[in-house]
Amino acid sequence: MSKLKIFIEENKKVLYVVFGLLGGFGGFVYYYLVGCNSGTCPITSNPYMSIIWGVLLGVLTLNLFTENKNEQNS
């Protein structure tokens, strides 16, 4: 197993929080810089929705680098 995968497995909970916070920050930055002034865009017109989607994308990004326990045994 590579050093990156070992590091991720040992610090998984902390990394989920870090990636979630980075995603939330990215969602807010996207809302602030791009946004939607007319209010017709359901995600970018509301800062809370942008932050929530950013958190979800941050956590899903971390999932790209983690292995599933079932896949390791195969």
Long-range contacts (C-beta under 8 A, 24 or more apart in sequence): 4-65, 5-65, 5-67, 8-62, 8-65, 8-66, 9-66, 9-67, 12-66, 15-62, 16-59, 16-62, 19-58, 19-59, 19-61, 19-62, 20-55, 20-58, 20-59, 21-55, 21-58, 22-58, 23-54, 23-55, 23-56, 23-57, 23-58, 23-59, 23-61, 24-51, 24-52, 24-54, 24-55, 24-58, 25-54, 26-54, 26-57, 26-58, 27-51, 27-52, 27-53, 27-54, 27-55, 27-57, 28-54, 30-54
